[in-house]
Amino acid sequence: MPTMRVEMLLGNGPDFTRRIYDVLYSLQPRMLQLNLYPEKLGDFSTLPERLQTEVAASNTVIPFGVALVGAWSRKPT
């Protein structure tokens, strides 16, 4: 049987919520092309602060990037 491990950096600080904002901000032009209307997210200039406030109020953590999965095993000799 393979051994598996998943690693994901979690946190609740401004660096974590800023990452979400950065991704959404960079996708804005494509969202508009696809008629996804990013203005439904509210004012983008206040989005980082609103995200941080919500994470802090909910006393939770969010991921900083994607999960990394590793799997390994040994072939019997």
PDB file of N, CA, C and O in Angstrom, chain B, residues numbered from 101:
ATOM      1  N   MET B 101       0.841  -1.180   0.000  1.00  0.00           N
ATOM      2  CA  MET B 101       0.000   0.000   0.000  1.00  0.00           C
ATOM      3  C   MET B 101       0.891   1.250   0.000  1.00  0.00           C
ATOM      4  O   MET B 101       1.907   1.290   0.695  1.00  0.00           O
ATOM      5  N   PRO B 102       0.515   2.253  -0.769  1.00  0.00           N
ATOM      6  CA  PRO B 102       1.296   3.496  -0.750  1.00  0.00           C
ATOM      7  C   PRO B 102       1.033   4.291   0.524  1.00  0.00           C
ATOM      8  O   PRO B 102      -0.036   4.208   1.128  1.00  0.00           O
ATOM      9  N   THR B 103       2.015   5.041   0.900  1.00  0.00           N
ATOM     10  CA  THR B 103       1.871   5.993   1.994  1.00  0.00           C
ATOM     11  C   THR B 103       1.591   7.342   1.359  1.00  0.00           C
ATOM     12  O   THR B 103       2.250   7.730   0.394  1.00  0.00           O
ATOM     13  N   MET B 104       0.612   8.058   1.900  1.00  0.00           N
ATOM     14  CA  MET B 104       0.247   9.344   1.314  1.00  0.00           C
ATOM     15  C   MET B 104       0.295  10.430   2.375  1.00  0.00           C
ATOM     16  O   MET B 104       0.102  10.188   3.566  1.00  0.00           O
ATOM     17  N   ARG B 105       0.559  11.633   1.894  1.00  0.00           N
ATOM     18  CA  ARG B 105       0.629  12.782   2.790  1.00  0.00           C
ATOM     19  C   ARG B 105       0.095  14.002   2.038  1.00  0.00           C
ATOM     20  O   ARG B 105       0.412  14.208   0.867  1.00  0.00           O
ATOM     21  N   VAL B 106      -0.715  14.802   2.723  1.00  0.00           N
ATOM     22  CA  VAL B 106      -1.237  16.047   2.163  1.00  0.00           C
ATOM     23  C   VAL B 106      -0.736  17.191   3.028  1.00  0.00           C
ATOM     24  O   VAL B 106      -0.845  17.155   4.253  1.00  0.00           O
ATOM     25  N   GLU B 107      -0.187  18.202   2.376  1.00  0.00           N
ATOM     26  CA  GLU B 107       0.283  19.373   3.099  1.00  0.00           C
ATOM     27  C   GLU B 107      -0.401  20.613   2.546  1.00  0.00           C
ATOM     28  O   GLU B 107      -0.479  20.811   1.334  1.00  0.00           O
ATOM     29  N   MET B 108      -0.895  21.445   3.460  1.00  0.00           N
ATOM     30  CA  MET B 108      -1.540  22.689   3.072  1.00  0.00           C
ATOM     31  C   MET B 108      -1.282  23.710   4.176  1.00  0.00           C
ATOM     32  O   MET B 108      -1.558  23.462   5.350  1.00  0.00           O
ATOM     33  N   LEU B 109      -0.754  24.845   3.783  1.00  0.00           N
ATOM     34  CA  LEU B 109      -0.487  25.911   4.730  1.00  0.00           C
ATOM     35  C   LEU B 109      -1.800  26.621   5.042  1.00  0.00           C
ATOM     36  O   LEU B 109      -2.471  27.113   4.135  1.00  0.00           O
ATOM     37  N   LEU B 110      -2.168  26.675   6.320  1.00  0.00           N
ATOM     38  CA  LEU B 110      -3.406  27.316   6.762  1.00  0.00           C
ATOM     39  C   LEU B 110      -3.074  28.469   7.694  1.00  0.00           C
ATOM     40  O   LEU B 110      -2.060  28.447   8.392  1.00  0.00           O
ATOM     41  N   GLY B 111      -3.925  29.462   7.697  1.00  0.00           N
ATOM     42  CA  GLY B 111      -3.735  30.582   8.609  1.00  0.00           C
ATOM     43  C   GLY B 111      -4.922  31.522   8.577  1.00  0.00           C
ATOM     44  O   GLY B 111      -5.902  31.280   7.872  1.00  0.00           O
ATOM     45  N   ASN B 112      -4.828  32.591   9.344  1.00  0.00           N
ATOM     46  CA  ASN B 112      -5.918  33.562   9.375  1.00  0.00           C
ATOM     47  C   ASN B 112      -5.412  35.001   9.368  1.00  0.00           C
ATOM     48  O   ASN B 112      -6.159  35.921   9.699  1.00  0.00           O
ATOM     49  N   GLY B 113      -4.169  35.198   8.998  1.00  0.00           N
ATOM     50  CA  GLY B 113      -3.585  36.533   8.973  1.00  0.00           C
ATOM     51  C   GLY B 113      -3.801  37.245   7.651  1.00  0.00           C
ATOM     52  O   GLY B 113      -4.314  36.659   6.697  1.00  0.00           O
ATOM     53  N   PRO B 114      -3.410  38.506   7.595  1.00  0.00           N
ATOM     54  CA  PRO B 114      -3.596  39.307   6.382  1.00  0.00           C
ATOM     55  C   PRO B 114      -2.907  38.733   5.146  1.00  0.00           C
ATOM     56  O   PRO B 114      -3.396  38.933   4.033  1.00  0.00           O
ATOM     57  N   ASP B 115      -1.795  38.030   5.305  1.00  0.00           N
ATOM     58  CA  ASP B 115      -1.127  37.425   4.144  1.00  0.00           C
ATOM     59  C   ASP B 115      -2.016  36.392   3.464  1.00  0.00           C
ATOM     60  O   ASP B 115      -1.978  36.237   2.244  1.00  0.00           O
ATOM     61  N   PHE B 116      -2.808  35.694   4.251  1.00  0.00           N
ATOM     62  CA  PHE B 116      -3.678  34.665   3.699  1.00  0.00           C
ATOM     63  C   PHE B 116      -4.852  35.287   2.937  1.00  0.00           C
ATOM     64  O   PHE B 116      -5.150  34.884   1.813  1.00  0.00           O
ATOM     65  N   THR B 117      -5.508  36.259   3.544  1.00  0.00           N
ATOM     66  CA  THR B 117      -6.650  36.882   2.870  1.00  0.00           C
ATOM     67  C   THR B 117      -6.190  37.729   1.689  1.00  0.00           C
ATOM     68  O   THR B 117      -6.925  37.861   0.710  1.00  0.00           O
ATOM     69  N   ARG B 118      -5.007  38.296   1.756  1.00  0.00           N
ATOM     70  CA  ARG B 118      -4.489  39.087   0.640  1.00  0.00           C
ATOM     71  C   ARG B 118      -4.264  38.205  -0.590  1.00  0.00           C
ATOM     72  O   ARG B 118      -4.433  38.659  -1.722  1.00  0.00           O
ATOM     73  N   ARG B 119      -3.895  36.983  -0.373  1.00  0.00           N
ATOM     74  CA  ARG B 119      -3.664  36.056  -1.491  1.00  0.00           C
ATOM     75  C   ARG B 119      -4.948  35.825  -2.281  1.00  0.00           C
ATOM     76  O   ARG B 119      -4.930  35.801  -3.512  1.00  0.00           O
ATOM     77  N   ILE B 120      -6.059  35.656  -1.569  1.00  0.00           N
ATOM     78  CA  ILE B 120      -7.352  35.486  -2.240  1.00  0.00           C
ATOM     79  C   ILE B 120      -7.668  36.717  -3.076  1.00  0.00           C
ATOM     80  O   ILE B 120      -8.099  36.603  -4.224  1.00  0.00           O
ATOM     81  N   TYR B 121      -7.455  37.880  -2.503  1.00  0.00           N
ATOM     82  CA  TYR B 121      -7.692  39.128  -3.224  1.00  0.00           C
ATOM     83  C   TYR B 121      -6.814  39.203  -4.473  1.00  0.00           C
ATOM     84  O   TYR B 121      -7.299  39.551  -5.550  1.00  0.00           O
ATOM     85  N   ASP B 122      -5.544  38.884  -4.338  1.00  0.00           N
ATOM     86  CA  ASP B 122      -4.623  38.963  -5.478  1.00  0.00           C
ATOM     87  C   ASP B 122      -5.083  38.079  -6.633  1.00  0.00           C
ATOM     88  O   ASP B 122      -5.014  38.484  -7.794  1.00  0.00           O
ATOM     89  N   VAL B 123      -5.549  36.880  -6.318  1.00  0.00           N
ATOM     90  CA  VAL B 123      -6.025  35.970  -7.360  1.00  0.00           C
ATOM     91  C   VAL B 123      -7.269  36.537  -8.032  1.00  0.00           C
ATOM     92  O   VAL B 123      -7.355  36.565  -9.259  1.00  0.00           O
ATOM     93  N   LEU B 124      -8.230  36.988  -7.234  1.00  0.00           N
ATOM     94  CA  LEU B 124      -9.460  37.553  -7.805  1.00  0.00           C
ATOM     95  C   LEU B 124      -9.175  38.799  -8.627  1.00  0.00           C
ATOM     96  O   LEU B 124      -9.765  38.992  -9.689  1.00  0.00           O
ATOM     97  N   TYR B 125      -8.277  39.639  -8.145  1.00  0.00           N
ATOM     98  CA  TYR B 125      -7.939  40.867  -8.866  1.00  0.00           C
ATOM     99  C   TYR B 125      -7.302  40.549 -10.220  1.00  0.00           C
ATOM    100  O   TYR B 125      -7.607  41.193 -11.224  1.00  0.00           O
ATOM    101  N   SER B 126      -6.426  39.561 -10.238  1.00  0.00           N
ATOM    102  CA  SER B 126      -5.768  39.205 -11.494  1.00  0.00           C
ATOM    103  C   SER B 126      -6.741  38.562 -12.483  1.00  0.00           C
ATOM    104  O   SER B 126      -6.509  38.603 -13.691  1.00  0.00           O
ATOM    105  N   LEU B 127      -7.817  37.976 -11.985  1.00  0.00           N
ATOM    106  CA  LEU B 127      -8.801  37.334 -12.849  1.00  0.00           C
ATOM    107  C   LEU B 127      -9.905  38.271 -13.324  1.00  0.00           C
ATOM    108  O   LEU B 127     -10.739  37.880 -14.141  1.00  0.00           O
ATOM    109  N   GLN B 128      -9.919  39.509 -12.819  1.00  0.00           N
ATOM    110  CA  GLN B 128     -10.984  40.453 -13.171  1.00  0.00           C
ATOM    111  C   GLN B 128     -11.219  40.574 -14.679  1.00  0.00           C
ATOM    112  O   GLN B 128     -12.372  40.473 -15.100  1.00  0.00           O
ATOM    113  N   PRO B 129     -10.198  40.785 -15.517  1.00  0.00           N
ATOM    114  CA  PRO B 129     -10.458  40.913 -16.956  1.00  0.00           C
ATOM    115  C   PRO B 129     -11.148  39.675 -17.545  1.00  0.00           C
ATOM    116  O   PRO B 129     -12.061  39.798 -18.361  1.00  0.00           O
ATOM    117  N   ARG B 130     -10.714  38.506 -17.133  1.00  0.00           N
ATOM    118  CA  ARG B 130     -11.326  37.277 -17.656  1.00  0.00           C
ATOM    119  C   ARG B 130     -12.751  37.108 -17.126  1.00  0.00           C
ATOM    120  O   ARG B 130     -13.627  36.636 -17.850  1.00  0.00           O
ATOM    121  N   MET B 131     -12.985  37.486 -15.886  1.00  0.00           N
ATOM    122  CA  MET B 131     -14.329  37.420 -15.320  1.00  0.00           C
ATOM    123  C   MET B 131     -15.287  38.292 -16.129  1.00  0.00           C
ATOM    124  O   MET B 131     -16.425  37.897 -16.384  1.00  0.00           O
ATOM    125  N   LEU B 132     -14.834  39.457 -16.523  1.00  0.00           N
ATOM    126  CA  LEU B 132     -15.666  40.349 -17.325  1.00  0.00           C
ATOM    127  C   LEU B 132     -15.944  39.744 -18.700  1.00  0.00           C
ATOM    128  O   LEU B 132     -17.062  39.841 -19.204  1.00  0.00           O
ATOM    129  N   GLN B 133     -14.938  39.124 -19.305  1.00  0.00           N
ATOM    130  CA  GLN B 133     -15.132  38.474 -20.601  1.00  0.00           C
ATOM    131  C   GLN B 133     -16.182  37.372 -20.527  1.00  0.00           C
ATOM    132  O   GLN B 133     -16.929  37.147 -21.478  1.00  0.00           O
ATOM    133  N   LEU B 134     -16.229  36.688 -19.389  1.00  0.00           N
ATOM    134  CA  LEU B 134     -17.166  35.580 -19.206  1.00  0.00           C
ATOM    135  C   LEU B 134     -18.484  36.015 -18.578  1.00  0.00           C
ATOM    136  O   LEU B 134     -19.313  35.179 -18.219  1.00  0.00           O
ATOM    137  N   ASN B 135     -18.675  37.331 -18.446  1.00  0.00           N
ATOM    138  CA  ASN B 135     -19.898  37.891 -17.852  1.00  0.00           C
ATOM    139  C   ASN B 135     -20.132  37.386 -16.422  1.00  0.00           C
ATOM    140  O   ASN B 135     -21.265  37.091 -16.044  1.00  0.00           O
ATOM    141  N   LEU B 136     -19.068  37.288 -15.640  1.00  0.00           N
ATOM    142  CA  LEU B 136     -19.181  36.850 -14.251  1.00  0.00           C
ATOM    143  C   LEU B 136     -19.352  38.008 -13.285  1.00  0.00           C
ATOM    144  O   LEU B 136     -19.608  37.782 -12.103  1.00  0.00           O
ATOM    145  N   TYR B 137     -19.222  39.226 -13.746  1.00  0.00           N
ATOM    146  CA  TYR B 137     -19.506  40.432 -12.976  1.00  0.00           C
ATOM    147  C   TYR B 137     -18.833  40.463 -11.604  1.00  0.00           C
ATOM    148  O   TYR B 137     -19.484  40.214 -10.590  1.00  0.00           O
ATOM    149  N   PRO B 138     -17.542  40.766 -11.567  1.00  0.00           N
ATOM    150  CA  PRO B 138     -16.831  40.808 -10.284  1.00  0.00           C
ATOM    151  C   PRO B 138     -17.348  41.887  -9.335  1.00  0.00           C
ATOM    152  O   PRO B 138     -17.020  41.853  -8.149  1.00  0.00           O
ATOM    153  N   GLU B 139     -18.138  42.832  -9.811  1.00  0.00           N
ATOM    154  CA  GLU B 139     -18.660  43.858  -8.903  1.00  0.00           C
ATOM    155  C   GLU B 139     -19.615  43.268  -7.863  1.00  0.00           C
ATOM    156  O   GLU B 139     -19.922  43.921  -6.865  1.00  0.00           O
ATOM    157  N   LYS B 140     -20.082  42.049  -8.089  1.00  0.00           N
ATOM    158  CA  LYS B 140     -20.906  41.389  -7.075  1.00  0.00           C
ATOM    159  C   LYS B 140     -20.102  41.119  -5.802  1.00  0.00           C
ATOM    160  O   LYS B 140     -20.672  40.873  -4.739  1.00  0.00           O
ATOM    161  N   LEU B 141     -18.779  41.169  -5.919  1.00  0.00           N
ATOM    162  CA  LEU B 141     -17.912  41.009  -4.747  1.00  0.00           C
ATOM    163  C   LEU B 141     -17.787  42.313  -3.967  1.00  0.00           C
ATOM    164  O   LEU B 141     -17.161  42.345  -2.908  1.00  0.00           O
ATOM    165  N   GLY B 142     -18.373  43.375  -4.479  1.00  0.00           N
ATOM    166  CA  GLY B 142     -18.276  44.675  -3.825  1.00  0.00           C
ATOM    167  C   GLY B 142     -17.065  45.441  -4.320  1.00  0.00           C
ATOM    168  O   GLY B 142     -16.448  45.085  -5.324  1.00  0.00           O
ATOM    169  N   ASP B 143     -16.742  46.482  -3.608  1.00  0.00           N
ATOM    170  CA  ASP B 143     -15.622  47.353  -3.961  1.00  0.00           C
ATOM    171  C   ASP B 143     -14.310  46.592  -3.800  1.00  0.00           C
ATOM    172  O   ASP B 143     -13.955  46.187  -2.694  1.00  0.00           O
ATOM    173  N   PHE B 144     -13.588  46.399  -4.908  1.00  0.00           N
ATOM    174  CA  PHE B 144     -12.335  45.654  -4.852  1.00  0.00           C
ATOM    175  C   PHE B 144     -11.290  46.350  -3.978  1.00  0.00           C
ATOM    176  O   PHE B 144     -10.408  45.686  -3.434  1.00  0.00           O
ATOM    177  N   SER B 145     -11.371  47.660  -3.837  1.00  0.00           N
ATOM    178  CA  SER B 145     -10.372  48.361  -3.018  1.00  0.00           C
ATOM    179  C   SER B 145     -10.521  48.039  -1.534  1.00  0.00           C
ATOM    180  O   SER B 145      -9.565  48.210  -0.777  1.00  0.00           O
ATOM    181  N   THR B 146     -11.689  47.581  -1.100  1.00  0.00           N
ATOM    182  CA  THR B 146     -11.896  47.230   0.308  1.00  0.00           C
ATOM    183  C   THR B 146     -11.978  45.726   0.537  1.00  0.00           C
ATOM    184  O   THR B 146     -12.149  45.278   1.671  1.00  0.00           O
ATOM    185  N   LEU B 147     -11.857  44.946  -0.532  1.00  0.00           N
ATOM    186  CA  LEU B 147     -12.004  43.496  -0.406  1.00  0.00           C
ATOM    187  C   LEU B 147     -10.991  42.858   0.544  1.00  0.00           C
ATOM    188  O   LEU B 147     -11.390  42.005   1.337  1.00  0.00           O
ATOM    189  N   PRO B 148      -9.711  43.214   0.513  1.00  0.00           N
ATOM    190  CA  PRO B 148      -8.780  42.574   1.465  1.00  0.00           C
ATOM    191  C   PRO B 148      -9.183  42.781   2.930  1.00  0.00           C
ATOM    192  O   PRO B 148      -9.113  41.851   3.734  1.00  0.00           O
ATOM    193  N   GLU B 149      -9.602  43.992   3.269  1.00  0.00           N
ATOM    194  CA  GLU B 149     -10.005  44.270   4.651  1.00  0.00           C
ATOM    195  C   GLU B 149     -11.288  43.519   5.010  1.00  0.00           C
ATOM    196  O   GLU B 149     -11.421  43.004   6.120  1.00  0.00           O
ATOM    197  N   ARG B 150     -12.230  43.460   4.065  1.00  0.00           N
ATOM    198  CA  ARG B 150     -13.481  42.751   4.340  1.00  0.00           C
ATOM    199  C   ARG B 150     -13.240  41.264   4.509  1.00  0.00           C
ATOM    200  O   ARG B 150     -13.846  40.637   5.378  1.00  0.00           O
ATOM    201  N   LEU B 151     -12.363  40.686   3.691  1.00  0.00           N
ATOM    202  CA  LEU B 151     -12.023  39.274   3.841  1.00  0.00           C
ATOM    203  C   LEU B 151     -11.373  39.013   5.195  1.00  0.00           C
ATOM    204  O   LEU B 151     -11.722  38.050   5.878  1.00  0.00           O
ATOM    205  N   GLN B 152     -10.428  39.866   5.585  1.00  0.00           N
ATOM    206  CA  GLN B 152      -9.742  39.689   6.867  1.00  0.00           C
ATOM    207  C   GLN B 152     -10.716  39.809   8.026  1.00  0.00           C
ATOM    208  O   GLN B 152     -10.635  39.045   8.987  1.00  0.00           O
ATOM    209  N   THR B 153     -11.631  40.756   7.945  1.00  0.00           N
ATOM    210  CA  THR B 153     -12.637  40.935   9.003  1.00  0.00           C
ATOM    211  C   THR B 153     -13.513  39.696   9.122  1.00  0.00           C
ATOM    212  O   THR B 153     -13.811  39.245  10.228  1.00  0.00           O
ATOM    213  N   GLU B 154     -13.924  39.148   7.989  1.00  0.00           N
ATOM    214  CA  GLU B 154     -14.786  37.962   8.013  1.00  0.00           C
ATOM    215  C   GLU B 154     -14.057  36.744   8.567  1.00  0.00           C
ATOM    216  O   GLU B 154     -14.624  35.989   9.356  1.00  0.00           O
ATOM    217  N   VAL B 155     -12.815  36.550   8.165  1.00  0.00           N
ATOM    218  CA  VAL B 155     -12.041  35.409   8.674  1.00  0.00           C
ATOM    219  C   VAL B 155     -11.834  35.552  10.184  1.00  0.00           C
ATOM    220  O   VAL B 155     -11.986  34.584  10.930  1.00  0.00           O
ATOM    221  N   ALA B 156     -11.489  36.759  10.627  1.00  0.00           N
ATOM    222  CA  ALA B 156     -11.278  36.979  12.064  1.00  0.00           C
ATOM    223  C   ALA B 156     -12.571  36.779  12.851  1.00  0.00           C
ATOM    224  O   ALA B 156     -12.556  36.181  13.927  1.00  0.00           O
ATOM    225  N   ALA B 157     -13.688  37.277  12.322  1.00  0.00           N
ATOM    226  CA  ALA B 157     -14.970  37.157  13.021  1.00  0.00           C
ATOM    227  C   ALA B 157     -15.434  35.712  13.119  1.00  0.00           C
ATOM    228  O   ALA B 157     -16.083  35.338  14.096  1.00  0.00           O
ATOM    229  N   SER B 158     -15.113  34.900  12.126  1.00  0.00           N
ATOM    230  CA  SER B 158     -15.548  33.507  12.141  1.00  0.00           C
ATOM    231  C   SER B 158     -14.578  32.595  12.892  1.00  0.00           C
ATOM    232  O   SER B 158     -14.840  31.405  13.063  1.00  0.00           O
ATOM    233  N   ASN B 159     -13.453  33.166  13.339  1.00  0.00           N
ATOM    234  CA  ASN B 159     -12.463  32.405  14.097  1.00  0.00           C
ATOM    235  C   ASN B 159     -12.083  31.110  13.365  1.00  0.00           C
ATOM    236  O   ASN B 159     -12.137  30.017  13.928  1.00  0.00           O
ATOM    237  N   THR B 160     -11.704  31.269  12.108  1.00  0.00           N
ATOM    238  CA  THR B 160     -11.374  30.122  11.275  1.00  0.00           C
ATOM    239  C   THR B 160     -10.044  30.346  10.573  1.00  0.00           C
ATOM    240  O   THR B 160      -9.412  31.388  10.746  1.00  0.00           O
ATOM    241  N   VAL B 161      -9.629  29.383   9.794  1.00  0.00           N
ATOM    242  CA  VAL B 161      -8.418  29.504   8.990  1.00  0.00           C
ATOM    243  C   VAL B 161      -8.778  29.298   7.525  1.00  0.00           C
ATOM    244  O   VAL B 161      -9.811  28.711   7.202  1.00  0.00           O
ATOM    245  N   ILE B 162      -7.910  29.789   6.644  1.00  0.00           N
ATOM    246  CA  ILE B 162      -8.088  29.614   5.213  1.00  0.00           C
ATOM    247  C   ILE B 162      -6.775  29.125   4.628  1.00  0.00           C
ATOM    248  O   ILE B 162      -5.719  29.326   5.227  1.00  0.00           O
ATOM    249  N   PRO B 163      -6.827  28.478   3.457  1.00  0.00           N
ATOM    250  CA  PRO B 163      -5.594  27.967   2.855  1.00  0.00           C
ATOM    251  C   PRO B 163      -4.786  29.073   2.184  1.00  0.00           C
ATOM    252  O   PRO B 163      -5.343  30.060   1.702  1.00  0.00           O
ATOM    253  N   PHE B 164      -3.499  28.898   2.160  1.00  0.00           N
ATOM    254  CA  PHE B 164      -2.570  29.800   1.478  1.00  0.00           C
ATOM    255  C   PHE B 164      -2.012  29.037   0.290  1.00  0.00           C
ATOM    256  O   PHE B 164      -0.899  28.516   0.356  1.00  0.00           O
ATOM    257  N   GLY B 165      -2.761  28.966  -0.780  1.00  0.00           N
ATOM    258  CA  GLY B 165      -2.334  28.211  -1.945  1.00  0.00           C
ATOM    259  C   GLY B 165      -3.067  26.897  -2.056  1.00  0.00           C
ATOM    260  O   GLY B 165      -4.164  26.733  -1.522  1.00  0.00           O
ATOM    261  N   VAL B 166      -2.459  25.972  -2.747  1.00  0.00           N
ATOM    262  CA  VAL B 166      -3.085  24.674  -3.001  1.00  0.00           C
ATOM    263  C   VAL B 166      -2.458  23.600  -2.125  1.00  0.00           C
ATOM    264  O   VAL B 166      -1.346  23.749  -1.618  1.00  0.00           O
ATOM    265  N   ALA B 167      -3.197  22.523  -1.965  1.00  0.00           N
ATOM    266  CA  ALA B 167      -2.675  21.388  -1.202  1.00  0.00           C
ATOM    267  C   ALA B 167      -1.662  20.624  -2.051  1.00  0.00           C
ATOM    268  O   ALA B 167      -1.851  20.444  -3.254  1.00  0.00           O
ATOM    269  N   LEU B 168      -0.610  20.188  -1.421  1.00  0.00           N
ATOM    270  CA  LEU B 168       0.385  19.344  -2.078  1.00  0.00           C
ATOM    271  C   LEU B 168       0.204  17.921  -1.579  1.00  0.00           C
ATOM    272  O   LEU B 168       0.153  17.677  -0.374  1.00  0.00           O
ATOM    273  N   VAL B 169       0.109  16.988  -2.512  1.00  0.00           N
ATOM    274  CA  VAL B 169      -0.100  15.584  -2.160  1.00  0.00           C
ATOM    275  C   VAL B 169       1.136  14.803  -2.575  1.00  0.00           C
ATOM    276  O   VAL B 169       1.612  14.902  -3.706  1.00  0.00           O
ATOM    277  N   GLY B 170       1.631  14.039  -1.646  1.00  0.00           N
ATOM    278  CA  GLY B 170       2.756  13.167  -1.937  1.00  0.00           C
ATOM    279  C   GLY B 170       2.347  11.725  -1.673  1.00  0.00           C
ATOM    280  O   GLY B 170       1.640  11.445  -0.705  1.00  0.00           O
ATOM    281  N   ALA B 171       2.786  10.820  -2.522  1.00  0.00           N
ATOM    282  CA  ALA B 171       2.510   9.396  -2.337  1.00  0.00           C
ATOM    283  C   ALA B 171       3.774   8.615  -2.672  1.00  0.00           C
ATOM    284  O   ALA B 171       4.473   8.930  -3.635  1.00  0.00           O
ATOM    285  N   TRP B 172       4.053   7.624  -1.893  1.00  0.00           N
ATOM    286  CA  TRP B 172       5.217   6.805  -2.148  1.00  0.00           C
ATOM    287  C   TRP B 172       4.994   5.409  -1.603  1.00  0.00           C
ATOM    288  O   TRP B 172       4.202   5.190  -0.687  1.00  0.00           O
ATOM    289  N   SER B 173       5.712   4.479  -2.192  1.00  0.00           N
ATOM    290  CA  SER B 173       5.651   3.100  -1.733  1.00  0.00           C
ATOM    291  C   SER B 173       6.943   2.402  -2.155  1.00  0.00           C
ATOM    292  O   SER B 173       7.735   2.943  -2.927  1.00  0.00           O
ATOM    293  N   ARG B 174       7.135   1.215  -1.645  1.00  0.00           N
ATOM    294  CA  ARG B 174       8.306   0.430  -1.997  1.00  0.00           C
ATOM    295  C   ARG B 174       7.842  -0.866  -2.639  1.00  0.00           C
ATOM    296  O   ARG B 174       6.887  -1.507  -2.198  1.00  0.00           O
ATOM    297  N   LYS B 175       8.533  -1.215  -3.666  1.00  0.00           N
ATOM    298  CA  LYS B 175       8.266  -2.488  -4.332  1.00  0.00           C
ATOM    299  C   LYS B 175       8.923  -3.600  -3.538  1.00  0.00           C
ATOM    300  O   LYS B 175      10.096  -3.491  -3.183  1.00  0.00           O
ATOM    301  N   PRO B 176       8.188  -4.670  -3.253  1.00  0.00           N
ATOM    302  CA  PRO B 176       8.802  -5.758  -2.485  1.00  0.00           C
ATOM    303  C   PRO B 176      10.015  -6.319  -3.223  1.00  0.00           C
ATOM    304  O   PRO B 176      10.016  -6.453  -4.446  1.00  0.00           O
ATOM    305  N   THR B 177      11.044  -6.641  -2.446  1.00  0.00           N
ATOM    306  CA  THR B 177      12.267  -7.200  -3.069  1.00  0.00           C
ATOM    307  C   THR B 177      12.164  -8.690  -3.252  1.00  0.00           C
ATOM    308  O   THR B 177      13.095  -9.316  -3.757  1.00  0.00           O
TER     309      THR B 177
END
